[in-house]
């Protein structure tokens, strides 16, 4: 059984969703800087793409209705991308056309050059075709990609790299997006040492802060790194105050469990209000969320997310609890993750009481696709994240699953890529 003070995962997700609304302002930036940024206003296509019928092949443009009357077509001109054919034509004419060139008015079909044969005399050139001709073949129709008036992106959409090219295709050079959410990060603990330094005999390198930063920057948050803070209440209070002067959100790693040196919760309750602490998930039970008394420029209380100190617990709670809330604060329309259901490659068991996220890989063979729980699921074993591609999500009340049982599988998203 899970302790009564533990908040069920679904309730924690719902509380975070309902408690957080966007509190960032917008800015207009050059298109080439807009990847991974969040659209602040709907973007409507001002014209069709393509804006004219054009050829998808190098070849010859004809009128399909001429096929039944002509075996040899007279070549009367050329059409290039950016340089259309505008001359006169008659029945049985054809135009040499390049990929992307406008299909001349009155023409409707393109035969690729590999299916054509040319005969030349001093007076003219004629073209015959060596394969079956279908109407409208190899013609990209006006508007087949984008139609004028289409809402390409609505407010809250996150722009992918390919979306930048799509916006370029409609001539947009600047995009209105939300300003990046400013997130301060810090780790707590006398035992921590920064990578690149020589650690003491009883120290460990700080992995959490670097993982947290990478995950946040994958999603274009503006990260302000306040480093490692020793287990000293006064230093921690001062660091929180400095972070609040520069950021909208503070994420700390460590200091939210029940140890005597875990001061973060105490200080949060001095500087703000704890909303909840301890969530019924594994790994990641000691997760804290709260509001500071300090507010953003438009009056929203700044937020706090306290992650566990164990590396895997820190990643899972950031990924599954904090990030959806942060993305909403940043103005993004966040969709619920889509679970897949796959057969287990091997049996798995757990104690009932907490929802469990099991690092897993995908195995594909002649018999199909299965999801395999990885060895080494401890909350301090970070290496299994590198060889996994998603989580098996085991329900809180369950305890045993056999090989080939269908289980929910959640692929890693961009934050963990």
For each residue, the residues with C-beta under 8 A, 3 or more apart:
1: 352 353
2: 6 8 280 353 354 396
3: 6 278
4:
5: 278
6: 2 3 278 279 280 285 354
7: 11 12 15 276 278 279 280
8: 2 11 12 279 280 355 396
9: 12 13 279 280 281 320 355 396
10: 13 14
11: 7 8 14 15
12: 7 8 9 15 16 276 279 287 289 321
13: 9 10 16 17 320 321 324
14: 10 11 17 18
15: 7 11 12 18 19 275 276 289
16: 12 13 19 20 289 321 322 324 325
17: 13 14 20 324 325 328
18: 14 15
19: 15 16 275 325
20: 16 17 303 325 328 329
21: 300 328 329
22: 178 328 329 330 331
23: 248 296 298 300 329
24: 178 179 180 181 248 329 330 331
25: 178 179 298
26: 40 41 176 177 178 179
27: 40 176 177 178 179
28: 174 175 176 177
29: 33 34 37 174 175 177
30: 33 34 173 174 175
31: 34 164 167 168 172 173 174 175
32: 164
33: 29 30 37
34: 29 30 31 37 159 164 167 175 177
35: 159 160 161 163 164 220
36: 158 159 160 218 219 220
37: 29 33 34 158 159 175 177 178 180 220
38: 156 157 158 159 177 178 220 330 331 332
39: 42 43 153 154 155 156 157 158 159 175 176 177 178
40: 26 27 155 176 177 178 331
41: 26 155 176
42: 39 151 153 154 155
43: 39 151 152 153 167 172 175
44: 149 150 151 152
45: 48 49 146 147 148 149 150 151 152 170
46: 148 170 171
47: 51 148 170
48: 45 51 142 143 146 147 148
49: 45 143 145 146 169 170
50: 53 54 140 141 142 143 144 145
51: 47 48 142
52: 102 103 142
53: 50 102 103 108 139 140 141 142
54: 50 81 100 101 102 103 139 140
55: 58 59 61 79 97 98 99 100 101 103 110 138 139 140
56: 99 110 138 139 140
57: 99 110 112 113 138
58: 55 97 98 99 112 113
59: 55 97 110 111 112 113 115 116 138
60: 73 75 94 95 96 97 110 111 113 116 127 129
61: 55 79 94 95 97 103 104 107 109 110
62: 66 67 73 93 94 95 107 109 110 111 133
63: 66 91 93 106 107 108 109
64: 67 108 109 133 135 136
65: 68 69
66: 62 63 69 70 73 91 92
67: 62 64 70 133
68: 65
69: 65 66 91 92
70: 66 67 73 91 92
71: 128
72: 92 119 126 127 128
73: 60 62 66 70 92 93 94 126 127 128 129
74: 92 93 94 124 125 126 127
75: 60 94 95 96 118 124 125 126 127
76: 87 89 93 94 95
77: 85 87 95 96
78: 85 95 96 97 98
79: 55 61 83 84 85 95 96 97 98 101 102 103 104
80: 83 84 98 101
81: 54 98 99 100 101
82: 101
83: 79 80 101
84: 79 80 101 102 104
85: 77 78 79 95 97 101 102 104
86: 104
87: 76 77
88:
89: 76 93 95 104 106 107
90: 93
91: 63 66 69 70
92: 66 69 70 72 73 74
93: 62 63 73 74 76 89 90
94: 60 61 62 73 74 75 76 127
95: 60 61 62 75 76 77 78 79 85 89 104 107
96: 60 75 77 78 79
97: 55 58 59 60 61 78 79 85 101 103 110
98: 55 58 78 79 80 81 101
99: 55 56 57 58 81
100: 54 55 81
101: 54 55 79 80 81 82 83 84 85 97 98
102: 52 53 54 79 84 85
103: 52 53 54 55 61 79 97 107 108 110 139
104: 61 79 84 85 86 89 95 107
105:
106: 63 89
107: 61 62 63 89 95 103 104
108: 53 63 64 103 135 136 139
109: 61 62 63 64 133 134 135 136 137 138 139
110: 55 56 57 59 60 61 62 97 103 137 138 139
111: 59 60 62 115 116 129 131 133 137 138
112: 57 58 59 115 116 138
113: 57 58 59 60 116
114:
115: 59 111 112 129 130 131
116: 59 60 111 112 113 127 128 129 130
117: 127 128 129 130
118: 75 125 126 127
119: 72 125 126 127 128
120: 124 125
121: 124 125
122:
123:
124: 74 75 120 121
125: 74 75 118 119 120 121
126: 72 73 74 75 118 119
127: 60 72 73 74 75 94 116 117 118 119
128: 71 72 73 116 117 119
129: 60 73 111 115 116 117 133
130: 115 116 117
131: 111 115
132:
133: 62 64 67 109 111 129 137
134: 109 137
135: 64 108 109
136: 64 108 109 139 141
137: 109 110 111 133 134
138: 55 56 57 59 109 110 111 112
139: 53 54 55 56 103 108 109 110 136
140: 50 53 54 55 56 144 145
141: 50 53 136 144
142: 48 50 51 52 53
143: 48 49 50 146 147 148
144: 50 140 141
145: 49 50 140 169
146: 45 48 49 143 150 152 166 169 170
147: 45 48 143 150
148: 45 46 47 48 143
149: 44 45
150: 44 45 146 147
151: 42 43 44 45 154
152: 43 44 45 146 166 167 170
153: 39 42 43 157 159 163
154: 39 42 151 157 333
155: 39 40 41 42 331 333
156: 38 39 331 332 333
157: 38 39 153 154 163 332 333
158: 36 37 38 39 219 332
159: 34 35 36 37 38 39 153 163 164 167 175 177
160: 35 36 163 164
161: 35 164 165
162: 165 166
163: 35 153 157 159 160 166 167
164: 31 32 34 35 159 160 161 167 168
165: 161 162 168 169
166: 146 152 162 163 169 170
167: 31 34 43 152 159 163 164 170 172 175
168: 31 164 165 171 172
169: 49 145 146 165 166
170: 45 46 47 49 146 152 166 167
171: 46 168
172: 31 43 167 168 175
173: 30 31
174: 28 29 30 31
175: 28 29 30 31 34 37 39 43 159 167 172
176: 26 27 28 39 40 41
177: 26 27 28 29 34 37 38 39 40 159
178: 22 24 25 26 27 37 38 39 40 330 331
179: 24 25 26 27
180: 24 37 220 221 222 330
181: 24 221 222 248 249 326 329 330
182: 221 222 224 246 247 248 249
183: 216 221 222 223 224 247 248 249 250 251 326
184: 223 224 225 226 243 244 246 247 249 250 251
185: 209 212 213 216 223 224 225 226 250 251 252 253
186: 209 225 226 227 228 229 239 243 250 251 252 253
187: 192 206 208 209 227 228 229 252 253 254
188: 192 228 229 230 231 236 252 253 254 255 263 264 309
189: 192 228 230 231 254 255 261 309
190: 230 231 261
191: 202 203 204
192: 187 188 189 203 204 205 206 228 254
193: 197 198 199 200 203 204 205 206 228
194: 197 205 206 227 228
195: 205 206 210
196:
197: 193 194
198: 193
199: 193 203 204 205
200: 193 203
201:
202: 191
203: 191 192 193 199 200
204: 191 192 193 199
205: 192 193 194 195 199
206: 187 192 193 194 195 209 210 228
207: 210 211 311 382
208: 187 211 212 253 254 307 309 311 314
209: 185 186 187 206 212 213 225 227 228 253
210: 195 206 207 213 214
211: 207 208 214 215 311 314 315 382
212: 185 208 209 215 216 251 253 307 314 318
213: 185 209 210 216 217 223 225
214: 210 211 217 218
215: 211 212 218 219 315 318 319 323 415 416
216: 183 185 212 213 219 221 223 326
217: 213 214 220 221 223
218: 36 214 215 414 415 416 417
219: 36 158 215 216 323 326 327 414 415
220: 35 36 37 38 180 217
221: 180 181 182 183 216 217 326 330
222: 180 181 182 183
223: 183 184 185 213 216 217
224: 182 183 184 185 243 246 247
225: 184 185 186 209 213
226: 184 185 186 229 239 242 243
227: 186 187 194 209
228: 186 187 188 189 192 193 194 206 209
229: 186 187 188 226 232 235 236 239
230: 188 189 190 235
231: 188 189 190 236 255 261 263
232: 229 235 236 263
233: 236 237 263 266 267
234: 237 238
235: 229 230 232 238 239
236: 188 229 231 232 233 239 240 255 263 264 267
237: 233 234 240 241 267 270 271
238: 234 235 241 242
239: 186 226 229 235 236 242 243
240: 236 237 243 244 250 267 268 271
241: 237 238 244 245 271
242: 226 238 239 245 246
243: 184 186 224 226 239 240 246 247 250
244: 184 240 241 247 250 271 292 294 302
245: 241 242
246: 182 184 224 242 243
247: 182 183 184 224 243 244 250 302
248: 23 24 181 182 183 296 302 303 329
249: 181 182 183 184 302 303 304 305 326 329
250: 183 184 185 186 240 243 244 247 292 302 303 304 305
251: 183 184 185 186 212 304 305 306 307 318 322
252: 185 186 187 188 255 256 264 304 305 306 307
253: 185 186 187 188 208 209 212 307 308 309 314
254: 187 188 189 192 208 262 264 307 308 309
255: 188 189 231 236 252 261 262 263 264 265 306 309
256: 252 262 264 265 277 286 287 288 306 307 308
257: 262 286 308 309
258: 262 286
259: 262
260:
261: 189 190 231 255
262: 254 255 256 257 258 259 265
263: 188 231 232 233 236 255 266 267
264: 188 236 252 254 255 256 267 268 288 306
265: 255 256 262 268 269 274 277 288 306
266: 233 263 269 270
267: 233 236 237 240 263 264 270 271
268: 240 264 265 271 272 274 288 290 292 304 306
269: 265 266 272 273 274 290
270: 237 266 267
271: 237 240 241 244 267 268 292 293 294
272: 268 269 290 291 292 293 294 301 302 304
273: 269 290 291
274: 265 268 269 277 288 289 290
275: 15 19 289 290 291
276: 7 12 15 279 288 289
277: 256 265 274 286 287 288 289 306
278: 3 5 6 7 285 286 287
279: 6 7 8 9 12 276 284 285 287 317 321
280: 2 6 7 8 9 285 353 354 355 396
281: 9 284 285 287 316 317 320 354 355 356 357
282: 285 350 354 355 356 357 379
283: 308 310 312 313 316 357 379
284: 279 281 287 307 308 313 314 316 317 320 321 357 379
285: 6 278 279 280 281 282 308 313 354
286: 256 257 258 277 278 306 308 313
287: 12 256 277 278 279 281 284 305 306 307 308 317 321
288: 256 264 265 268 274 276 277 304 305 306
289: 12 15 16 274 275 276 277 303 304 305 306 321 322 325
290: 268 269 272 273 274 275 303 304 306
291: 272 273 275 301 302 303 304
292: 244 250 268 271 272 295 301 302 303 304
293: 271 272 301
294: 244 271 272 301 302
295: 292 299 300 301 302
296: 23 248 299 300 301 302
297:
298: 23 25
299: 295 296
300: 21 23 295 296
301: 272 291 292 293 294 295 296
302: 244 247 248 249 250 272 291 292 294 295 296
303: 20 248 249 250 289 290 291 292 325 329
304: 249 250 251 252 268 272 288 289 290 291 292
305: 249 250 251 252 287 288 289 318 321 322 325 326
306: 251 252 255 256 264 265 268 277 286 287 288 289 290
307: 208 212 251 252 253 254 256 284 287 313 314 317 318 322
308: 253 254 256 257 283 284 285 286 287 313 314 317 379
309: 188 189 208 253 254 255 257 313 314
310: 283 313 314 379 380
311: 207 208 211 314 315 379 380 382
312: 283 315 316 359 378 379 380 381 382 384 385
313: 283 284 285 286 307 308 309 310 316 317 379
314: 208 211 212 253 284 307 308 309 310 311 317 318
315: 211 215 311 312 318 319 382 385 416
316: 281 283 284 312 313 319 320 357
317: 279 281 284 287 307 308 313 314 320 321 322
318: 212 215 251 305 307 314 315 321 322 323
319: 215 315 316 322 323 415 416
320: 9 13 281 284 316 317 323 324 357
321: 12 13 16 279 284 287 289 305 317 318 324 325
322: 16 251 289 305 307 317 318 319 325 326
323: 215 219 318 319 320 326 327 415
324: 13 16 17 320 321 327 328 334
325: 16 17 19 20 289 303 305 321 322 328 329
326: 181 183 216 219 221 249 305 322 323 329 330
327: 219 323 324 330 332 334
328: 17 20 21 22 324 325 331 332 334
329: 20 21 22 23 24 181 248 249 303 325 326
330: 22 24 38 178 180 181 221 326 327
331: 22 24 38 40 155 156 178 328
332: 38 156 157 158 327 328
333: 154 155 156 157
334: 324 327 328
335: 338
336:
337: 410 413
338: 335
339: 393 408 409 410
340: 408 409 410 411
341: 406 407 408 409
342: 362 369 370 371 406 407 409
343: 368 369 370 371 403 404 405 406 407
344: 347 348 370 371 372 373 392 401 402 403 404 405 406 407
345: 363 370 371 372 373 403
346: 372 373 403
347: 344 400 401 402 403
348: 344 358 373 392 394 400 401 407
349: 399 400 401
350: 282 356 394 398 399
351: 354 399
352: 1 396 397 398 399
353: 1 2 280 396 397
354: 2 6 280 281 282 285 351 396
355: 8 9 280 281 282 393 394 395 396
356: 281 282 350 393 394 396
357: 281 282 283 284 316 320 391 392 393 394 410
358: 348 373 374 377 391 392 393 394
359: 312 373 374 377 384 385 388 391
360: 371 372 373 374 388 389 390 391 392 409
361: 371 372 374 387 388 389
362: 342 369 370 371 372 389 390
363: 345 369 370 371 372
364: 368 369 370
365: 368 370
366:
367:
368: 343 364 365
369: 342 343 362 363 364
370: 342 343 344 345 362 363 364 365 404
371: 342 343 344 345 360 361 362 363 390 392 407 409
372: 344 345 346 360 361 362 363
373: 344 345 346 348 358 359 360 377 392
374: 358 359 360 361 377 384 387 388
375: 384
376: 381 383 384
377: 358 359 373 374 381 384
378: 312 381
379: 282 283 284 308 310 311 312 313
380: 310 311 312
381: 312 376 377 378 384
382: 207 211 311 312 315 385 386
383: 376 386 387
384: 312 359 374 375 376 377 381 387 388
385: 312 315 359 382 388 416
386: 382 383
387: 361 374 383 384
388: 359 360 361 374 384 385 391 412
389: 360 361 362 411 412
390: 360 362 371 409 410 411 412
391: 357 358 359 360 388 409 410 412
392: 344 348 357 358 360 371 373 407 408 409
393: 339 355 356 357 358 407 408 409 410
394: 348 350 355 356 357 358 398 401 407
395: 355 398
396: 2 8 9 280 352 353 354 355 356
397: 352 353
398: 350 352 394 395 401
399: 349 350 351 352
400: 347 348 349
401: 344 347 348 349 394 398 405 407
402: 344 347 405
403: 343 344 345 346 347
404: 343 344 370
405: 343 344 401 402
406: 341 342 343 344
407: 341 342 343 344 348 371 392 393 394 401
408: 339 340 341 392 393
409: 339 340 341 342 360 371 390 391 392 393
410: 337 339 340 357 390 391 393
411: 340 389 390
412: 388 389 390 391 415 416 417
413: 337 416 417
414: 218 219 417
415: 215 218 219 319 323 412
416: 215 218 315 319 385 412 413
417: 218 412 413 414
